[in-house]
Amino acid sequence: MQHDYTYPSVYLAYLFFFLSCAVTLYFFLRSRRDGYWGNHSEDVKYRMFDDDETQRREP
């Protein structure tokens, strides 16, 4: 008796695609909710750079 493995591999591929899209959408929506898409989205980066410069000058 010969087995056809086409369906399990297709289902596995669709499951992988669905999980990839779900994880991508989750992190996209989470980043939007946390405020990474506004006018001040780069402020964290500049604050980190400013903190590094002030730490170098203090000692």
Phi, psi and omega per residue, in radians:
M1 nan 2.286 -3.101
Q2 -1.739 2.387 -3.122
H3 -1.776 2.505 3.092
D4 -1.806 1.997 -3.100
Y5 -1.734 0.269 -3.127
T6 -1.167 -0.836 -3.066
Y7 -1.111 -0.810 3.110
P8 -1.056 -0.668 -3.137
S9 -1.224 -0.633 3.097
V10 -1.176 -0.773 3.108
Y11 -1.097 -0.686 3.111
L12 -1.137 -0.709 3.109
A13 -1.132 -0.784 3.108
Y14 -1.138 -0.645 3.076
L15 -1.092 -0.756 3.103
F16 -1.100 -0.774 3.117
F17 -1.103 -0.750 3.125
F18 -1.101 -0.798 3.127
L19 -1.112 -0.696 3.104
S20 -1.095 -0.778 3.118
C21 -1.161 -0.686 -3.131
A22 -1.135 -0.761 3.129
V23 -1.155 -0.706 3.105
T24 -1.086 -0.820 3.125
L25 -1.131 -0.657 3.115
Y26 -1.048 -0.881 -3.114
F27 -1.223 -0.559 3.063
F28 -1.098 -0.877 -3.139
L29 -1.154 -0.624 3.113
R30 -1.170 -0.722 3.131
S31 -1.174 -0.586 3.089
R32 -1.184 -0.716 -3.133
R33 -1.186 -0.603 -3.111
D34 -1.370 -0.095 3.021
G35 1.659 0.426 3.133
Y36 -1.472 0.070 -3.056
W37 -2.042 0.153 -3.073
G38 -1.631 -2.975 3.130
N39 -1.204 -0.450 -3.093
H40 -1.834 0.514 -3.066
S41 -1.223 -0.433 -3.128
E42 -1.588 -0.035 -3.086
D43 -1.070 -0.625 -3.129
V44 -1.095 -0.729 -3.139
K45 -1.098 -0.801 -3.117
Y46 -1.208 -0.587 3.085
R47 -1.147 -0.667 3.103
M48 -1.132 -0.747 3.107
F49 -1.112 -0.699 3.107
D50 -1.133 -0.690 3.102
D51 -1.105 -0.702 3.119
D52 -1.105 -0.721 -3.132
E53 -1.185 -0.687 -3.137
T54 -1.239 -0.545 3.101
Q55 -1.214 -0.592 3.124
R56 -1.224 -0.571 -3.086
R57 -1.388 -0.506 -3.021
E58 -1.132 -0.774 -3.066
P59 -1.192 nan nan
